[in-house]
């Protein structure tokens, strides 16, 4: 979401300066690539780049393709095949041994359903959503970003014949919380659809406004997380010390939840260094549906807190001591450890070293595939849609 926020900001600046722009989106990857589907980059007509679609190796050539899309006022799909030993013909040396498909969409300001407008809506609510992008690997017809789907509503410029099917598939993506690809046939022409699951950013509630909380807030801000700082001390809990916080709350523990809406992307970190404050707030949080609660300090402190509350059975509910074991000592290192643990849990990742990941990831992938297959048993994976002529959203 941080990339999306940066792109939205850059786009608004380009509109103010009356500059045309195009959005480049990685829509499909075969094999290895630095960025995965959903990576985006905004390109303005004067060559300014915001976001990234690779580790830097594709951006130069992508700039030229984006400018061409802006000039010709049409969507373009460009494929970079780095499995070809002669990949220098693309003007890049990727070394990733993969095939990357990138869609370039010129942004038309007055189109209220252009890709940027869809991203604005995705960023405007703390709700899961799905953005659907339709593209063709076989023709020049590239419909592009067609629909944003949320449980409450959808925004779309989808051909009527496939609107219902796309909504059903988008609903499934929301339910499983997994992006996926589908293939549709329209008038005998195949189109791939990238249905991208986009959750809201992590909402990090830091209970404690001490000096060690500042690097935690700074690192979380770099990641694009929404930060709320809570403390009972007005001298510490203020915008001067936490300029990037979305909300500053000088409050007692029993006042905190009246001012915060907890969702499935909310993490609480208790680090006030005030035993009574942390204990009282912990007692309140245990009864909520907060998906992550972490406490700073040794395990025996957490055990003591829970025993005093008569809540010892909730020891596994709380991450304490908080953080991954990376040998952290300084406040900055501890902050990295905390952020890494929270990211691991919300991503459902293993937190193992990547060189040790192969066997574990294979096992996890098989479990996911099995669950996915069971869920979709009986469903058609290839959909024939009524005969209709689709056009690029220009």
C-alpha positions as CSV (number, residue, x, y, z in Angstrom):
1,X,0.0,0.0,0.0
2,X,3.0,2.4,0.6
3,X,3.7,2.2,-3.2
4,X,0.1,3.0,-4.0
5,X,0.1,6.0,-1.6
6,X,3.3,7.3,-3.2
7,X,1.8,6.9,-6.7
8,X,-1.4,8.7,-5.7
9,X,0.6,11.6,-4.4
10,X,2.8,11.8,-7.5
11,X,-0.2,11.6,-9.7
12,X,-1.9,14.5,-7.9
13,X,1.3,16.5,-8.3
14,X,1.4,15.7,-12.1
15,X,-2.3,16.9,-12.4
16,X,-1.5,20.1,-10.6
17,X,1.5,20.7,-13.0
18,X,-0.7,19.7,-16.0
19,X,1.6,16.7,-16.9
20,X,0.3,13.6,-18.6
21,X,1.1,10.2,-17.1
22,X,0.8,6.5,-17.5
23,X,0.7,3.6,-15.0
24,X,2.9,0.6,-15.5
25,X,1.7,-2.6,-13.7
26,X,3.3,-6.0,-13.5
27,X,0.3,-8.2,-14.5
28,X,1.9,-11.6,-14.9
29,X,5.2,-13.3,-14.1
30,X,6.5,-16.6,-15.3
31,X,9.5,-17.9,-13.5
32,X,11.7,-15.6,-11.4
33,X,11.4,-11.8,-11.1
34,X,12.4,-9.1,-8.7
35,X,8.8,-7.8,-8.4
36,X,5.6,-9.9,-8.5
37,X,2.2,-9.1,-10.1
38,X,0.7,-6.0,-8.6
39,X,3.9,-4.0,-8.6
40,X,3.3,-0.5,-10.0
41,X,5.1,2.5,-11.3
42,X,3.7,5.9,-12.4
43,X,5.5,7.6,-15.2
44,X,5.0,11.2,-16.1
45,X,5.6,12.7,-19.5
46,X,8.8,14.5,-18.2
47,X,10.3,11.2,-17.2
48,X,9.6,11.2,-13.4
49,X,9.2,7.7,-12.0
50,X,7.3,6.7,-8.8
51,X,7.2,3.2,-7.6
52,X,9.0,0.2,-9.1
53,X,8.3,-2.7,-11.4
54,X,11.7,-4.3,-11.0
55,X,15.0,-3.9,-9.1
56,X,16.0,-1.1,-11.5
57,X,16.8,-3.1,-14.6
58,X,13.5,-2.7,-16.4
59,X,12.7,0.9,-15.5
60,X,14.8,2.5,-18.3
61,X,13.1,0.6,-21.0
62,X,9.7,0.9,-19.3
63,X,10.0,4.6,-19.3
64,X,10.2,4.6,-23.1
65,X,7.2,2.3,-23.4
66,X,5.2,4.4,-21.0
67,X,5.9,7.6,-23.0
68,X,4.8,5.7,-26.1
69,X,1.5,4.8,-24.4
70,X,1.0,8.4,-23.4
71,X,1.8,9.6,-26.9
72,X,-0.4,7.1,-28.6
73,X,-3.2,7.3,-26.0
74,X,-3.7,3.5,-25.8
75,X,-2.9,0.6,-23.4
76,X,0.1,-1.5,-24.2
77,X,1.3,-4.8,-23.0
78,X,5.1,-5.4,-23.1
79,X,6.7,-8.7,-22.4
80,X,10.3,-9.1,-21.2
81,X,11.6,-12.6,-21.7
82,X,14.8,-13.0,-19.7
83,X,14.9,-16.8,-20.3
84,X,16.3,-15.9,-23.7
85,X,20.1,-15.8,-23.5
86,X,20.0,-12.8,-25.9
87,X,18.0,-10.7,-23.5
88,X,20.2,-7.7,-24.5
89,X,17.8,-7.2,-27.4
90,X,15.4,-5.6,-24.9
91,X,18.1,-3.2,-23.8
92,X,18.2,-4.8,-20.3
93,X,20.2,-7.6,-18.6
94,X,17.8,-8.9,-16.0
95,X,19.5,-12.1,-14.9
96,X,16.2,-13.3,-13.2
97,X,15.4,-16.1,-15.7
98,X,11.8,-15.2,-15.9
99,X,9.1,-13.7,-18.2
100,X,7.6,-10.5,-17.0
101,X,4.4,-9.0,-18.6
102,X,3.8,-5.3,-17.9
103,X,0.7,-3.4,-18.8
104,X,1.1,0.4,-19.6
105,X,-2.1,2.5,-19.2
106,X,-2.2,6.2,-20.0
107,X,-4.2,8.0,-17.4
108,X,-7.1,10.1,-18.6
109,X,-8.0,12.6,-15.8
110,X,-11.6,12.9,-16.6
111,X,-12.3,9.2,-16.7
112,X,-13.7,8.5,-13.2
113,X,-12.8,4.8,-13.5
114,X,-9.2,5.2,-14.6
115,X,-6.6,3.0,-12.8
116,X,-5.6,5.9,-10.5
117,X,-9.2,6.5,-9.4
118,X,-9.6,2.8,-8.6
119,X,-6.4,2.9,-6.5
120,X,-7.8,6.0,-4.7
121,X,-10.8,4.1,-3.6
122,X,-8.7,1.1,-2.6
123,X,-6.6,3.4,-0.4
124,X,-9.6,5.4,1.0
125,X,-11.1,2.6,3.1
126,X,-9.7,0.2,5.6
127,X,-11.3,-2.7,3.8
128,X,-10.1,-5.6,1.7
129,X,-10.7,-5.1,-2.0
130,X,-9.9,-6.6,-5.4
131,X,-8.7,-4.8,-8.5
132,X,-9.2,-6.7,-11.7
133,X,-7.1,-6.1,-14.8
134,X,-7.8,-7.6,-18.1
135,X,-5.1,-8.1,-20.7
136,X,-4.3,-10.3,-23.8
137,X,-1.1,-12.1,-24.6
138,X,-2.4,-12.8,-28.1
139,X,-3.7,-9.4,-29.5
140,X,-3.2,-5.7,-29.2
141,X,-6.5,-5.2,-27.5
142,X,-5.7,-4.5,-23.9
143,X,-8.8,-3.6,-21.8
144,X,-6.7,-2.8,-18.7
145,X,-8.0,-2.0,-15.2
146,X,-11.7,-2.7,-15.3
147,X,-13.1,-3.2,-11.8
148,X,-12.6,-2.5,-8.1
149,X,-14.6,-4.9,-5.9
150,X,-15.5,-4.6,-2.2
151,X,-18.1,-6.6,-0.3
152,X,-20.2,-3.4,0.0
153,X,-19.9,-2.1,-3.6
154,X,-18.0,-2.3,-6.9
155,X,-16.7,0.2,-9.4
156,X,-16.4,-1.1,-13.0
157,X,-16.4,-0.5,-16.7
158,X,-16.6,-4.1,-17.5
159,X,-18.5,-5.4,-20.5
160,X,-21.9,-6.5,-19.3
161,X,-21.4,-10.1,-20.5
162,X,-18.5,-10.8,-18.1
163,X,-19.5,-8.4,-15.3
164,X,-21.3,-11.1,-13.3
165,X,-18.6,-13.7,-13.7
166,X,-15.8,-11.2,-12.7
167,X,-17.8,-10.2,-9.6
168,X,-18.2,-13.8,-8.5
169,X,-14.5,-14.5,-9.0
170,X,-13.6,-11.3,-7.1
171,X,-15.8,-12.3,-4.3
172,X,-13.9,-15.6,-4.1
173,X,-10.6,-13.7,-4.0
174,X,-11.9,-11.7,-1.1
175,X,-13.0,-14.8,0.7
176,X,-9.7,-16.6,0.3
177,X,-7.6,-13.4,0.5
178,X,-5.4,-14.7,-2.3
179,X,-4.8,-13.0,-5.7
180,X,-5.4,-15.2,-8.7
181,X,-5.6,-15.4,-12.5
182,X,-8.5,-16.4,-14.6
183,X,-8.9,-16.8,-18.4
184,X,-12.0,-15.7,-20.3
185,X,-12.9,-16.0,-24.0
186,X,-14.8,-13.1,-25.6
187,X,-15.8,-13.4,-29.3
188,X,-13.2,-16.2,-29.7
189,X,-10.4,-14.1,-28.2
190,X,-8.6,-15.1,-25.0
191,X,-8.1,-12.7,-22.2
192,X,-6.2,-13.1,-19.0
193,X,-7.5,-11.5,-15.9
194,X,-5.4,-10.6,-12.9
195,X,-7.6,-10.4,-9.8
196,X,-5.4,-8.7,-7.2
197,X,-6.3,-9.0,-3.5
198,X,-5.4,-5.7,-1.8
199,X,-5.7,-5.5,2.0
200,X,-5.6,-2.2,3.9
201,X,-2.2,-1.3,5.4
202,X,-1.2,-2.6,8.8
203,X,-2.5,-0.3,11.5
204,X,0.2,-0.3,14.2
205,X,-0.9,0.9,17.6
206,X,2.1,1.8,19.7
207,X,1.2,2.0,23.4
208,X,4.2,4.0,24.7
209,X,5.7,7.3,23.6
210,X,9.2,6.8,25.0
211,X,12.4,7.2,23.0
212,X,12.5,3.6,21.9
213,X,9.0,4.0,20.3
214,X,10.3,6.6,17.9
215,X,12.4,4.3,15.7
216,X,9.6,1.8,15.7
217,X,7.2,4.5,14.4
218,X,9.8,5.7,11.8
219,X,10.4,2.2,10.4
220,X,6.7,1.4,10.3
221,X,6.1,4.7,8.4
222,X,8.7,3.7,5.8
223,X,6.7,0.5,5.2
224,X,3.5,2.6,4.7
225,X,1.8,1.3,7.9
226,X,-0.7,3.6,9.6
227,X,0.6,4.5,13.0
228,X,-1.3,5.4,16.2
229,X,0.7,6.4,19.3
230,X,-1.0,6.0,22.7
231,X,0.4,7.2,26.1
232,X,-0.8,8.9,29.2
233,X,2.0,11.5,29.1
234,X,1.3,14.6,27.0
235,X,4.9,15.6,27.3
236,X,5.9,12.5,25.3
237,X,2.9,11.7,23.2
238,X,2.8,14.6,20.7
239,X,3.3,15.3,17.0
240,X,6.7,16.8,17.6
241,X,8.1,13.5,18.7
242,X,5.9,11.4,16.3
243,X,5.4,13.5,13.2
244,X,4.3,10.6,11.0
245,X,1.7,9.2,13.3
246,X,-1.8,9.2,11.8
247,X,-3.3,9.7,15.3
248,X,-1.9,10.7,18.7
249,X,-3.9,9.7,21.8
250,X,-3.1,11.0,25.2
251,X,-5.4,8.6,27.1
252,X,-5.8,6.2,30.0
253,X,-6.0,2.5,29.1
254,X,-9.8,2.4,29.4
255,X,-10.1,5.3,27.0
256,X,-8.0,3.8,24.2
257,X,-10.5,1.5,22.4
258,X,-13.1,4.2,22.3
259,X,-10.9,6.0,19.8
260,X,-9.5,3.1,17.7
261,X,-11.3,0.8,15.4
262,X,-9.8,-2.7,15.4
263,X,-9.7,-4.7,12.2
264,X,-7.9,-7.7,10.9
265,X,-4.9,-5.6,10.0
266,X,-4.4,-4.1,13.5
267,X,-1.4,-4.7,15.7
268,X,-0.9,-3.5,19.3
269,X,2.6,-3.1,20.8
270,X,2.7,-2.5,24.5
271,X,5.9,-0.6,25.4
272,X,5.0,2.2,27.8
273,X,7.5,1.0,30.5
274,X,4.7,1.6,32.9
275,X,3.8,-1.8,34.3
276,X,0.3,-0.8,35.6
277,X,-0.6,0.9,32.3
278,X,0.5,-2.0,30.2
279,X,-1.3,-4.5,32.5
280,X,-4.6,-2.6,32.4
281,X,-4.4,-2.2,28.6
282,X,-3.5,-5.8,28.1
283,X,-6.5,-6.9,30.1
284,X,-8.7,-4.9,27.7
285,X,-7.1,-6.1,24.5
286,X,-7.3,-9.8,25.4
287,X,-11.1,-9.6,25.1
288,X,-10.9,-8.0,21.6
289,X,-10.5,-9.6,18.2
290,X,-7.1,-7.8,17.7
291,X,-5.1,-10.2,15.6
292,X,-1.8,-9.2,17.1
293,X,-0.8,-8.2,20.7
294,X,2.8,-7.9,21.6
295,X,4.6,-6.8,24.9
296,X,8.1,-5.5,25.3
297,X,10.1,-7.1,28.1
298,X,11.0,-10.5,29.4
299,X,8.6,-13.5,29.4
300,X,8.4,-13.6,33.2
301,X,7.0,-10.0,33.1
302,X,4.2,-11.1,30.7
303,X,3.5,-14.2,32.9
304,X,3.3,-12.1,36.0
305,X,0.9,-9.6,34.3
306,X,-1.4,-12.4,33.1
307,X,-1.4,-14.1,36.5
308,X,-2.4,-10.8,38.2
309,X,-5.2,-10.5,35.7
310,X,-6.3,-14.1,36.2
311,X,-5.8,-14.6,32.5
312,X,-2.9,-17.1,32.5
313,X,-4.7,-19.2,29.9
314,X,-4.1,-16.4,27.3
315,X,-0.3,-16.7,27.3
316,X,-0.3,-17.9,23.8
317,X,-2.6,-15.1,22.7
318,X,0.2,-12.6,23.4
319,X,3.5,-12.3,21.7
320,X,5.9,-11.7,24.5
321,X,8.7,-11.0,24.5
322,X,8.0,-9.3,21.2
323,X,10.1,-9.5,18.1
324,X,12.3,-12.0,16.2
325,X,15.6,-13.2,17.5
326,X,18.0,-11.2,15.4
327,X,20.4,-10.3,18.2
328,X,18.9,-6.8,18.6
329,X,20.3,-4.5,21.3
330,X,19.7,-0.9,20.3
331,X,16.3,0.7,20.1
332,X,16.6,0.8,16.3
333,X,17.5,-2.9,16.1
334,X,14.7,-3.8,18.5
335,X,12.3,-1.9,16.2
336,X,13.4,-3.9,13.2
337,X,12.9,-7.1,15.2
338,X,9.4,-6.0,16.2
339,X,8.4,-4.9,12.7
340,X,9.8,-8.1,11.2
341,X,7.7,-10.3,13.5
342,X,4.5,-8.3,12.8
343,X,5.1,-8.5,9.1
344,X,5.8,-12.2,9.3
345,X,2.5,-12.9,11.2
346,X,0.3,-10.8,8.9
347,X,1.9,-12.3,5.8
348,X,1.7,-15.8,7.1
349,X,5.4,-16.2,6.3
350,X,7.9,-18.6,7.9
351,X,10.6,-16.1,9.0
352,X,13.3,-18.6,8.0
353,X,16.4,-17.6,6.0
354,X,15.6,-17.7,2.3
355,X,18.3,-20.2,1.6
356,X,16.5,-22.6,4.0
357,X,13.0,-21.8,2.6
358,X,12.8,-24.2,-0.3
359,X,11.6,-27.4,1.5
360,X,9.3,-25.5,3.8
361,X,7.7,-23.4,1.1
362,X,7.1,-26.5,-1.0
363,X,5.2,-28.1,1.9
364,X,3.1,-24.9,2.5
365,X,2.4,-24.5,-1.2
366,X,1.0,-28.0,-1.4
367,X,-1.3,-27.3,1.5
368,X,-2.5,-24.1,-0.1
369,X,-3.1,-25.8,-3.5
370,X,-5.0,-28.6,-1.8
371,X,-7.2,-26.2,0.1
372,X,-7.7,-24.2,-3.1
373,X,-8.7,-27.3,-5.1
374,X,-11.1,-28.4,-2.5
375,X,-12.8,-25.0,-2.3
376,X,-13.2,-24.8,-6.1
377,X,-14.1,-28.4,-6.8
378,X,-16.9,-28.5,-9.3
379,X,-16.2,-25.0,-10.6
380,X,-15.3,-24.4,-14.2
381,X,-11.8,-22.9,-14.4
382,X,-12.2,-21.7,-18.0
383,X,-15.2,-19.5,-18.8
384,X,-16.9,-19.0,-22.1
385,X,-18.5,-15.6,-22.2
386,X,-21.1,-14.3,-24.7
387,X,-20.0,-12.9,-28.0
388,X,-19.4,-9.3,-27.7
389,X,-16.8,-6.8,-28.9
390,X,-14.6,-5.3,-26.2
391,X,-12.5,-2.2,-26.5
392,X,-9.6,-0.7,-24.6
393,X,-10.8,1.8,-21.9
394,X,-9.7,4.9,-23.7
